[in-house]
Amino acid sequence: MQGVTRIMYHTQEKRAKQLLEPIICTRNDAWLGNGYYFWLEENDAVLWGHNSKKATGYFEIYKADICCNDVLDTVFNEVHYNFWVQQIEKIAKNFLKKTGQKPTIKEINVYLRNKWGDEVTGILFQDNPMNKQLMVENFPYKKRVQIVVYKLNIVSNFAFHDEMKCVNL
């Protein structure tokens, strides 16, 4: 069975040497937990660089093929999306019942990674940001799609793609 492979983009601050592989994100507020984040659209990778990768004044974009066979696709697969929503709400309700507090993003992600283990190699996810790049004012008609990769073995052909100077957008 042939799977879905997507070309996606990884954004990082410019470093002295170009990367040979993506850098893992370990931020507590990362949407989908610790992992390697890629954007489906190059334009989103560029915007992310300008807005979030300013440490050196320049950022680099890398391109890779991502094998999505064992990825939870909450963007384009309705069954996966419904499963995802049900899991998040179930975990959140149980957490609230036990602690009296809503869970944090990190707590949800830790729980899911422990529960799913090696079965899920990544999660394809979207948000709908309001940004000045869209053609229609205040109408988020376009998906901003990203993936978190938990296992590097689904990433191939990782290579430098572009470098840019950070500007305020």
C-alpha positions as a printed NumPy array, in Angstrom:
array([[  0.   ,   0.   ,   0.   ],
       [  1.406,   3.359,  -0.992],
       [  1.088,   6.096,   1.599],
       [  0.839,   9.839,   1.542],
       [  4.084,  11.8  ,   1.471],
       [  3.965,  15.564,   1.794],
       [  6.679,  18.135,   1.121],
       [  6.837,  20.331,   4.232],
       [  8.967,  23.158,   5.651],
       [ 10.944,  23.514,   8.904],
       [ 11.929,  27.004,  10.137],
       [ 14.882,  27.775,  12.437],
       [ 17.114,  30.686,  13.357],
       [ 20.164,  30.978,  11.133],
       [ 23.138,  29.191,  12.63 ],
       [ 26.826,  29.045,  11.791],
       [ 26.277,  25.728,   9.988],
       [ 23.245,  24.572,   8.071],
       [ 21.222,  21.852,   9.765],
       [ 21.535,  18.195,   8.785],
       [ 18.243,  17.339,  10.476],
       [ 15.367,  19.256,  12.056],
       [ 15.596,  20.597,  15.603],
       [ 13.184,  19.278,  18.202],
       [ 10.824,  21.726,  19.885],
       [ 10.594,  21.227,  23.66 ],
       [  8.576,  24.301,  24.632],
       [  5.922,  23.75 ,  27.316],
       [  3.351,  25.587,  25.21 ],
       [  3.988,  23.703,  21.971],
       [  0.576,  22.837,  20.501],
       [  1.35 ,  19.173,  20.014],
       [  4.113,  18.566,  22.544],
       [  7.768,  17.803,  22.047],
       [  8.561,  17.033,  18.438],
       [  9.838,  18.275,  15.105],
       [  7.485,  20.882,  13.615],
       [  6.961,  21.442,   9.893],
       [  4.609,  23.661,   7.874],
       [  2.637,  22.474,   4.85 ],
       [  2.868,  25.85 ,   3.093],
       [  6.184,  27.607,   2.529],
       [  4.491,  30.959,   3.172],
       [  3.542,  29.85 ,   6.71 ],
       [  7.151,  28.792,   7.325],
       [  8.28 ,  32.266,   6.196],
       [  5.768,  34.049,   8.448],
       [  6.839,  31.846,  11.372],
       [ 10.448,  32.827,  10.741],
       [  9.699,  36.543,  10.71 ],
       [  7.525,  36.351,  13.834],
       [  9.151,  33.646,  15.965],
       [ 12.737,  32.998,  14.87 ],
       [ 14.366,  36.382,  15.439],
       [ 17.267,  35.45 ,  17.757],
       [ 19.996,  35.909,  15.127],
       [ 18.192,  38.397,  12.882],
       [ 18.006,  35.785,  10.122],
       [ 16.168,  32.511,   9.728],
       [ 16.467,  29.488,   7.489],
       [ 13.839,  27.286,   5.949],
       [ 14.443,  23.618,   5.315],
       [ 12.39 ,  21.356,   3.12 ],
       [ 11.663,  17.659,   3.68 ],
       [  9.438,  14.811,   2.597],
       [  7.192,  13.608,   5.426],
       [  5.682,  10.122,   5.213],
       [  2.201,  10.452,   6.712],
       [  1.16 ,   6.768,   6.798],
       [  0.981,   6.574,  10.611],
       [  0.22 ,  10.238,  11.246],
       [ -3.026,  11.266,  12.908],
       [ -4.448,  13.55 ,  10.211],
       [ -6.814,  15.962,  11.968],
       [ -6.878,  18.277,   8.938],
       [ -7.893,  16.259,   5.883],
       [ -9.286,  13.042,   7.432],
       [-12.726,  13.436,   9.018],
       [-12.504,  10.177,  10.999],
       [ -9.136,  11.19 ,  12.46 ],
       [-10.474,  14.663,  13.251],
       [-13.526,  13.331,  15.11 ],
       [-11.348,  10.853,  17.029],
       [ -8.952,  13.691,  17.955],
       [-11.726,  15.943,  19.281],
       [-13.27 ,  13.087,  21.275],
       [ -9.916,  12.18 ,  22.842],
       [ -9.089,  15.759,  23.846],
       [-12.516,  16.335,  25.38 ],
       [-12.486,  12.984,  27.214],
       [ -9.051,  13.656,  28.701],
       [ -9.975,  17.234,  29.641],
       [-13.224,  16.128,  31.382],
       [-11.404,  13.428,  33.361],
       [ -8.639,  15.842,  34.333],
       [-11.177,  18.466,  35.452],
       [-13.107,  15.86 ,  37.454],
       [ -9.933,  14.637,  39.232],
       [ -8.214,  17.974,  39.847],
       [-10.913,  20.629,  39.633],
       [ -8.803,  22.41 ,  37.006],
       [ -8.629,  22.423,  33.235],
       [ -5.533,  20.677,  31.862],
       [ -2.721,  22.604,  30.219],
       [ -1.604,  21.938,  26.667],
       [  1.485,  20.201,  28.062],
       [ -0.596,  17.913,  30.302],
       [ -2.821,  16.892,  27.376],
       [  0.194,  16.184,  25.181],
       [  2.058,  14.184,  27.827],
       [ -1.042,  12.063,  28.396],
       [ -1.556,  11.407,  24.676],
       [  2.104,  10.526,  24.052],
       [  2.056,   8.099,  26.977],
       [ -1.227,   6.563,  25.78 ],
       [ -0.384,   6.312,  22.069],
       [  3.312,   5.529,  22.418],
       [  4.763,   4.32 ,  19.134],
       [  1.45 ,   3.981,  17.278],
       [  1.301,   7.624,  16.156],
       [  4.396,   8.982,  14.39 ],
       [  3.001,  12.511,  14.174],
       [ -0.085,  14.696,  14.146],
       [ -1.196,  16.887,  11.256],
       [ -2.948,  19.902,  12.754],
       [ -4.357,  23.241,  11.656],
       [ -5.253,  26.598,  13.066],
       [ -6.906,  29.557,  11.387],
       [ -4.806,  32.62 ,  12.141],
       [ -5.793,  36.093,  11.156],
       [ -2.883,  37.517,   9.246],
       [ -2.262,  40.283,   6.767],
       [ -1.193,  37.836,   4.07 ],
       [ -4.735,  36.636,   3.335],
       [ -6.519,  38.179,   0.359],
       [ -9.753,  38.922,   2.269],
       [ -9.715,  41.097,   5.393],
       [-10.726,  39.373,   8.675],
       [-11.734,  36.127,   6.96 ],
       [ -9.486,  33.124,   7.813],
       [-10.524,  31.088,   4.767],
       [ -7.169,  29.339,   4.416],
       [ -5.899,  26.609,   6.714],
       [ -2.526,  27.061,   8.364],
       [ -1.37 ,  23.458,   8.496],
       [  1.542,  22.085,  10.459],
       [  2.727,  18.689,  11.56 ],
       [  4.534,  17.554,  14.641],
       [  6.784,  14.61 ,  13.887],
       [  7.551,  12.324,  16.821],
       [  9.825,   9.93 ,  14.938],
       [ 12.491,  11.172,  12.556],
       [ 12.257,   7.999,  10.469],
       [  9.238,   9.514,   8.659],
       [ 11.362,  12.496,   7.542],
       [ 13.473,  12.124,   4.41 ],
       [ 15.34 ,  14.394,   2.013],
       [ 15.798,  17.08 ,   4.682],
       [ 17.67 ,  19.927,   2.989],
       [ 18.306,  23.661,   3.144],
       [ 15.734,  25.593,   1.135],
       [ 16.072,  29.353,   1.815],
       [ 17.449,  32.028,   4.138],
       [ 15.846,  35.356,   5.009],
       [ 16.448,  38.427,   7.116],
       [ 13.831,  38.942,   9.839],
       [ 11.477,  41.867,   9.345],
       [  8.493,  42.956,  11.394],
       [  5.272,  41.867,   9.724]])
